[in-house]
Amino acid sequence: MKKVLGYVFLVVLAGVFVMTGVSKVTGTEMMMETFDSFSYPTWTMYLIGGLELLSAVGLLIPLTRILASGILTFIMIGAVGSHLIYAQYAAVPFPAVLLVANIVVLLVSLNKLEEEEGSMDMVQA
């Protein structure tokens, strides 16, 4: 049951990043305005959107999960920071929740990796 809930969590999180990534890659009006308000070049919106899409897929693949959640964690740190710097406080909770979710995925994945390496050491001994 725990594994099923964990996978559902990953699928939902990946789905959120597919939606946000698509909105950036397609250059929706809202995303254009947001990046404009930060005075960021338009290409950064497309780059971040592409990274979000690739990382969303990566979250669902155990072999790439740590890398994907690490990339998304850095993107969300940037999103939270940008909204705070530009005093867009109402926009902070959404990326903050995604930041926490990615940190959880990253820590759980790193813990699993450490456990697997520990069991491999016992096999080799």
C-alpha positions in Angstrom: 0.0 0.0 0.0 2.9 2.3 0.9 4.5 1.8 -2.5 1.2 2.4 -4.3 0.7 5.7 -2.5 4.3 6.7 -3.2 3.8 6.0 -6.9 0.5 7.9 -7.0 2.3 10.9 -5.4 5.0 10.7 -8.1 2.4 10.5 -10.9 0.5 13.5 -9.5 3.7 15.5 -9.0 4.9 14.6 -12.5 1.4 15.6 -13.9 1.7 19.0 -12.3 5.1 19.6 -13.9 3.8 18.4 -17.3 1.1 21.1 -17.0 3.4 23.8 -15.9 6.1 22.8 -18.4 3.6 22.8 -21.3 2.4 26.2 -20.3 6.0 27.5 -20.5 7.0 25.7 -23.7 3.8 26.9 -25.5 4.3 30.4 -24.2 0.9 31.0 -22.6 0.0 34.6 -21.9 0.2 34.1 -18.1 3.7 32.6 -18.3 4.9 35.3 -20.7 3.6 38.0 -18.3 5.2 36.2 -15.3 8.7 36.0 -16.9 8.3 39.5 -18.2 7.5 40.8 -14.7 10.8 39.2 -13.5 12.6 40.8 -16.5 13.9 37.4 -17.5 14.7 36.7 -21.2 12.0 34.7 -23.0 14.3 31.9 -23.7 14.6 31.1 -20.0 10.9 30.4 -19.9 11.3 27.8 -22.7 14.4 26.3 -21.1 12.7 25.9 -17.7 9.6 24.5 -19.4 11.6 21.9 -21.2 13.5 21.0 -18.1 10.2 20.6 -16.2 8.8 18.3 -19.0 11.9 16.2 -19.1 12.1 16.0 -15.3 8.4 15.1 -15.0 9.1 12.0 -17.1 12.3 11.4 -15.1 10.4 11.4 -11.8 8.6 8.3 -13.0 11.7 6.3 -13.8 13.6 5.1 -10.8 17.0 5.3 -12.5 16.5 9.1 -13.2 14.4 10.1 -10.2 17.2 11.6 -8.1 18.5 13.7 -11.0 14.9 14.8 -12.0 13.9 15.7 -8.5 17.2 17.6 -8.0 16.6 19.6 -11.1 13.0 20.4 -10.2 14.1 21.4 -6.7 16.5 24.0 -8.1 13.9 25.3 -10.5 11.4 25.6 -7.6 14.0 27.4 -5.4 14.3 29.9 -8.3 10.6 30.2 -8.6 10.0 30.9 -4.9 13.0 33.3 -4.8 11.8 35.2 -7.9 8.3 35.6 -6.5 9.7 36.8 -3.2 12.2 39.2 -4.8 9.5 40.8 -7.0 7.0 41.0 -4.1 4.5 38.6 -5.8 3.7 37.0 -2.4 0.4 35.6 -3.5 2.2 33.4 -6.0 4.7 31.9 -3.5 2.6 29.0 -2.0 2.3 27.0 -5.2 6.0 26.7 -6.0 6.8 26.4 -2.3 4.6 23.3 -2.0 6.2 21.9 -5.2 9.6 22.6 -3.7 8.8 20.7 -0.5 7.3 17.8 -2.5 10.5 17.6 -4.6 12.7 17.7 -1.5 10.7 14.8 -0.1 11.1 12.8 -3.3 14.8 13.6 -3.4 15.4 12.6 0.2 13.3 9.4 0.0 15.1 8.5 -3.3 18.6 9.2 -1.8 17.6 7.1 1.3 16.6 4.2 -0.9 19.8 4.4 -2.8 21.8 4.4 0.4 19.9 1.3 1.6 20.5 -0.5 -1.7 24.2 0.3 -1.6 24.3 -0.9 2.0 22.7 -4.2 1.1 25.2 -4.5 -1.9 28.1 -4.1 0.5 26.8 -7.0 2.6 26.5 -9.2 -0.5 30.1 -8.5 -1.6 31.5 -9.1 1.9 
